[in-house]
Amino acid sequence: MKKILLIALALIVSACTSIVKVEGDQVINDRMMVKVTDAWNKVTLPGSDQPFELWTQEGFPLDQLRFWAAIKPGQALVAPPTKNSADVKAQRVATFNAGMTRDQLVSQFEIMYAADGSLVNVTKVEARPFAGENGVRFEFTVARKGDDVQMMGVGWASVRKDELFAATFVAPKLSFFGRLLPRAEAVVSSAKIRG
């Protein structure tokens, strides 16, 4: 019954969702440019005021490529829960702050992906340039709470002039992650900060 309700909810959300094909040069939040050689689908959820762009190949419940550009100190990585939510007090909101270490940046993404009760495990963290700046690349797993799907993820982040620039890619471990990761990495590797 739980799975039927999840499928019904996904269908309702999908019906109200805006999906636009993106290819060629794309600008994220007027501050970061990426080149798209294999077309992606940009997803805008109804009533969403998220500080990131969400792209997908197979549909956002299956794979998600997210981009953050020019996140300011004190700004959350996701829209905070609504005041009507019963879990508002219990939820920590992943927030960028100036002067964060590499490990502290990675921790914020771990908090973000675990906010719904999913189990997140960071498996690898290494210094790696992102968007032309010194940055970090990290790998993680997610045991998704709603349906117990085992997900794999990778993220990239850098800070320029006290602003965060980042991307993450997450997909199911079986089939999707290995097949779609090269497409995500191709887009992410082209990232350049503007201004």
Stockholm file with secondary structure:
# STOCKHOLM 1.0

chainA/1-195         MKKILLIALALIVSACTSIVKVEGDQVINDRMMVKVTDAWNKVTLPGSDQPFELWTQEGFPLDQLRFWAAIKPGQALVAPPTKNSADVKAQRVATFNAGMTRDQLVSQFEIMYAADGSLVNVTKVEARPFAGENGVRFEFTVARKGDDVQMMGVGWASVRKDELFAATFVAPKLSFFGRLLPRAEAVVSSAKIRG
#=GR chainA/1-195 SS CHHHHHHHHHHHHHHTCEEEEEEEEEEETTTEEEEEEEEEEEEECTTCCCSEEEEESSCTTTCEEEEEEEECTTCBSSCCCCTTCTTTTTCCCCBCCTTCCHHHHHHHHHHHHHTTSCEEEEEEEEECCBTTBCEEEEEEEEECTTTCCEEEEEEEEEEETTEEEEEEEEEETTTHHHHHHHHHHHHHHTCEECC
#=GC SS_cons         CHHHHHHHHHHHHHHTCEEEEEEEEEEETTTEEEEEEEEEEEEECTTCCCSEEEEESSCTTTCEEEEEEEECTTCBSSCCCCTTCTTTTTCCCCBCCTTCCHHHHHHHHHHHHHTTSCEEEEEEEEECCBTTBCEEEEEEEEECTTTCCEEEEEEEEEEETTEEEEEEEEEETTTHHHHHHHHHHHHHHTCEECC
//
